[in-house]
């Protein structure tokens, strides 16, 4: 939490940040840290009614005083456009790296006008390091599968082309 506080304090005042966590209890701890700093924020998670979630997002986007939004990965991975933010903080790695990617896609959308930075907090010599390693292996495996599929499709097209030219 201290690293997050330090990182937030170092940001320019007109920058906005999203703090993602899978765990709402972690978001509760982040709230305590933000309150210590008297940092204006809003929150978006499953404990809020749909109307309050929408108000939370609107406040984050429209109110220049609100510089941070706390979002649970379960709620914030789909359907949000958060290009008002240009800093993303991931409080813990996920076993499924696509969950993180979906969350980051909320910021990396058409309409983003600023460079976006992402910070992933990982405690050394913990299970988190292992998770990051597993994520890397999963990403490499997925990339290899797509590469093989493209090669197969290229090969199929080549054979079709050759057969269409055959007398």
C-alpha positions in Angstrom: 0.0 0.0 0.0 2.9 2.3 0.7 4.3 1.8 -2.8 0.9 2.6 -4.2 0.6 5.8 -2.1 4.1 6.9 -3.2 3.3 6.2 -6.9 0.0 8.2 -6.7 1.6 11.2 -5.0 4.2 11.3 -7.8 1.6 11.8 -10.5 0.6 15.1 -12.0 -2.6 16.6 -10.5 -4.5 16.4 -13.8 -3.8 12.7 -14.3 -6.4 10.1 -13.4 -5.8 6.5 -12.2 -7.6 3.2 -12.0 -6.7 0.8 -9.2 -7.8 -2.8 -10.0 -7.9 -5.6 -7.6 -9.7 -9.0 -7.7 -10.4 -8.7 -4.0 -12.8 -6.1 -2.5 -11.0 -6.5 0.8 -7.8 -5.2 -1.0 -9.9 -2.3 -2.3 -11.0 -1.6 1.3 -7.3 -1.4 2.3 -6.6 0.9 -0.7 -9.5 3.1 0.5 -7.9 3.4 3.9 -4.6 4.5 2.2 -6.3 7.0 0.0 -8.2 8.5 3.0 -4.8 8.9 4.8 -3.6 10.9 1.9 -7.0 12.8 1.6 -7.0 11.6 -2.1 -10.5 12.0 -3.7 -11.7 8.8 -5.2 -14.7 6.8 -6.2 -15.4 3.0 -6.3 -16.9 0.5 -8.7 -17.5 -3.0 -7.5 -20.2 -5.6 -7.0 -21.3 -4.2 -3.7 -22.8 -1.2 -5.5 -26.2 -1.1 -7.2 -26.1 -0.7 -11.0 -27.2 2.9 -10.7 -24.5 3.8 -8.2 -21.9 2.0 -10.4 -22.9 4.3 -13.3 -22.7 7.4 -11.1 -19.3 6.3 -9.9 -17.9 6.1 -13.4 -19.5 9.4 -14.4 -18.0 11.1 -11.4 -14.6 9.7 -12.2 -14.8 10.9 -15.8 -16.4 14.3 -15.3 -15.2 15.5 -11.9 -11.6 16.8 -12.1 -11.2 16.5 -8.4 -11.7 12.7 -8.5 -8.4 11.4 -9.6 -8.8 7.7 -8.7 -11.4 5.0 -9.2 -11.1 1.7 -7.4 -12.5 -1.2 -9.5 -12.9 -4.9 -8.8 -11.7 -7.0 -11.7 -14.9 -9.0 -11.7 -17.0 -5.8 -12.4 -14.5 -3.8 -14.3 -13.3 -6.2 -16.9 -16.2 -5.8 -19.3 -18.0 -3.0 -21.0 -16.5 0.1 -19.5 -14.8 3.0 -21.3 -12.3 4.6 -18.9 -10.1 6.6 -21.3 -10.2 9.4 -18.8 -7.5 7.5 -16.9 -3.9 7.3 -18.0 -2.5 5.3 -15.1 -3.5 1.8 -14.2 -2.4 0.0 -11.0 -2.9 -3.8 -10.7 -2.7 -4.7 -7.0 -2.1 -8.4 -7.6 -1.5 -10.7 -10.6 -4.3 -13.1 -11.8 -4.0 -16.7 -12.8 -5.9 -15.8 -16.0 -3.8 -13.1 -17.7 -6.8 -12.4 -20.0 -8.7 -11.0 -17.0 -6.0 -8.4 -16.6 -5.9 -7.7 -20.3 -9.7 -7.1 -20.4 -9.4 -4.7 -17.5 -6.5 -2.8 -19.2 -8.6 -2.6 -22.4 -11.0 -0.3 -20.5 -8.2 2.4 -20.7 -6.6 1.4 -24.0 -9.6 2.3 -26.2 -10.3 4.6 -29.1 -10.4 8.0 -27.7 -7.5 7.7 -25.4 -5.5 10.9 -25.8 -2.7 10.3 -23.3 0.1 7.8 -22.9 -1.0 5.1 -20.5 1.3 3.6 -17.8 0.5 0.3 -16.0 2.0 -0.7 -12.7 1.8 -4.3 -11.5 2.6 -4.8 -7.8 4.4 -8.0 -7.1 6.0 -9.0 -3.8 9.3 -10.7 -4.3 9.8 -14.3 -3.3 6.0 -15.0 -3.1 3.4 -16.9 -5.0 2.8 -13.7 -7.0 6.1 -14.2 -8.8 5.0 -17.7 -9.7 1.7 -16.4 -11.1 3.5 -13.9 -13.3 5.7 -16.8 -14.6 2.6 -18.9 -15.3 0.9 -15.9 -17.1 3.9 -15.6 -19.3 3.8 -19.3 -20.2 0.0 -19.1 -20.9 0.6 -16.1 -23.2 3.4 -17.8 -25.1 1.2 -20.9 -25.5 -1.7 -18.9 -26.9 0.6 -17.0 -29.2 2.0 -20.3 -30.6 -1.5 -21.7 -31.1 -2.5 -18.6 -33.1 0.7 -18.8 -35.1 0.1 -22.5 -35.9 -3.5 -21.7 -36.9 -2.4 -18.9 -39.2 0.2 -21.2 -40.8 -2.4 -23.9 -41.2 -4.8 -21.5 -42.9 -2.0 -20.2 -45.2 -1.3 -23.8 -46.1 -4.9 -24.6 -46.8 -5.2 -21.5 -49.0 -2.0 -22.5 -50.9 -3.4 -26.0 -51.6 -6.8 -24.5 -52.7 -5.0 -22.1 -55.0 -2.9 -24.9 -56.5 -5.9 -27.1 -57.0 -7.8 -24.4 -58.7 -5.0 -24.0 -61.2 -4.7 -27.7 -61.9 -5.9 -28.8 -65.4 
